[in-house]
């Protein structure tokens, strides 16, 4: 298994990749390739290109959760995947609108746009991606150092507001 950091909020001197307060990783495992999170902007695409990684060939795009620092680059990614319909794997609430203090902090694309351009696999349950790579699904918050609820409020399709 190989993991390549395409985006995070750390840059090194004399290593000229872009950084932003966001996350994106390229994972190769068991002959498959995955994009895990899509950063805050298109900057992860520039870094991938500079690293000679073609993220448009991903077997799936996986989202850890639905905040915009992990999903913001999806619009730019889809503009590069014009001849493919990639699979998107995420928790069902990841695609729901999220707000904090009146600001939109969620997915930049509405569900209908995503479902038109991607094959959605939304699950709270674990999902094997390869023989050795597992999407964990919903992870309960059970440790004292982590807040009991996620940042912001998630607005579900049925009108309910969820804080996890």
C-alpha positions in Angstrom: 0.0 0.0 0.0 1.2 3.5 -0.8 -0.2 6.8 0.4 0.8 10.1 -1.2 -0.1 13.4 0.4 -1.6 15.6 -2.3 -2.7 18.4 0.1 -2.4 19.4 3.7 -1.7 22.6 5.6 2.1 21.9 5.7 4.7 22.8 3.2 8.4 22.2 3.3 11.2 24.5 2.4 12.6 23.7 -1.1 9.6 21.4 -1.9 7.3 23.6 -3.9 3.9 22.0 -3.6 0.8 24.1 -2.7 -0.6 24.0 0.8 -3.9 25.0 2.2 -5.9 24.2 5.4 -7.3 21.1 3.8 -6.6 17.4 3.1 -6.3 15.1 0.1 -4.5 11.8 -0.3 -3.7 9.4 -3.2 -3.9 5.8 -2.1 -2.6 2.8 -4.2 -3.6 -0.6 -2.8 -3.9 -4.0 -4.3 -3.8 -2.8 -7.9 -6.4 -0.1 -7.3 -6.1 3.7 -6.9 -8.2 6.0 -4.7 -8.5 9.7 -4.1 -9.2 10.2 -0.4 -10.7 13.7 0.1 -10.5 16.5 -2.4 -9.1 19.5 -0.4 -10.6 22.9 -0.2 -9.9 24.1 -3.8 -8.3 22.8 -7.0 -4.8 23.1 -5.4 -4.6 19.3 -4.8 -4.9 18.8 -8.6 -1.9 21.1 -9.2 0.1 19.1 -6.7 -1.0 15.8 -8.2 0.0 17.0 -11.7 3.4 18.1 -10.3 3.8 14.6 -8.8 2.8 12.9 -12.1 -0.3 11.5 -10.5 -3.4 11.3 -12.7 -6.3 11.5 -10.2 -8.8 11.1 -13.0 -8.1 7.4 -13.2 -9.1 6.8 -9.5 -11.2 3.7 -9.0 -13.2 5.7 -6.4 -13.2 9.0 -4.6 -13.6 8.5 -0.9 -14.7 11.2 1.5 -13.8 11.1 5.2 -16.6 13.6 5.9 -18.5 16.5 4.3 -16.8 19.7 5.4 -15.5 21.9 2.6 -11.8 21.5 3.5 -12.3 17.8 2.4 -14.8 18.3 -0.4 -14.1 21.8 -1.9 -12.1 20.4 -4.8 -14.7 18.1 -6.1 -16.1 20.6 -8.6 -12.6 21.1 -10.1 -12.0 17.3 -10.1 -15.3 16.7 -12.0 -14.3 19.2 -14.6 -11.3 17.0 -15.4 -13.3 13.8 -15.4 -15.4 14.6 -18.5 -15.3 11.1 -19.9 -15.7 9.1 -16.7 -18.3 8.6 -14.0 -16.3 7.8 -11.0 -17.6 6.1 -7.8 -18.0 8.3 -4.7 -17.9 6.6 -1.4 -19.0 8.5 1.7 -21.2 8.6 4.8 -24.8 9.6 3.8 -24.6 12.8 5.9 -21.3 13.8 4.2 -23.4 15.2 1.3 -25.9 17.1 3.4 -25.6 20.9 3.8 -23.5 22.1 6.8 -23.5 25.5 8.4 -21.6 27.1 11.3 -22.4 30.6 12.5 -24.3 31.4 9.3 -21.5 30.2 7.0 -21.7 27.3 4.6 -19.0 24.8 5.6 -20.2 21.8 3.6 -20.0 20.1 0.3 -19.9 22.8 -2.5 -22.0 20.7 -4.9 -25.6 19.8 -4.4 -26.6 16.1 -4.3 -28.3 16.1 -7.7 -25.2 17.4 -9.4 -23.0 14.8 -7.6 -25.4 12.0 -8.5 -25.4 13.0 -12.1 -21.6 12.9 -12.4 -20.7 10.2 -9.9 -21.9 6.7 -8.9 -22.8 7.3 -5.2 -22.1 4.6 -2.6 -23.4 6.1 0.7 -22.9 4.0 3.7 -22.7 4.1 7.5 -21.4 0.6 7.4 -17.8 -0.5 6.8 -17.0 -1.3 3.1 -14.1 -3.3 1.8 -12.4 -1.4 -1.1 -9.7 -4.1 -1.6 -8.6 -7.1 0.3 -6.6 -4.9 2.7 -8.2 -1.5 2.5 -11.4 -0.7 4.3 -13.7 2.4 4.3 -14.8 2.5 8.0 -18.2 4.1 7.5 -19.5 5.9 10.6 -17.0 6.1 13.4 -18.6 6.9 16.8 -17.0 9.6 18.9 -15.9 7.8 22.1 -12.7 9.4 23.3 -12.5 12.2 25.8 -10.1 14.4 23.7 -12.5 14.6 20.8 -15.6 16.8 21.0 -18.8 14.8 21.3 -20.3 16.3 18.1 -18.9 17.5 14.8 -18.3 21.2 14.0 -21.4 22.9 12.7 -24.9 21.7 12.0 -25.8 19.2 9.3 -29.2 19.7 7.6 -30.7 16.4 6.5 -33.1 15.9 3.6 -36.1 15.3 5.9 -35.6 18.7 7.5 -33.9 17.4 10.7 -30.8 19.1 12.0 -28.0 16.7 13.0 -24.9 17.6 14.9 -22.9 14.5 14.1 
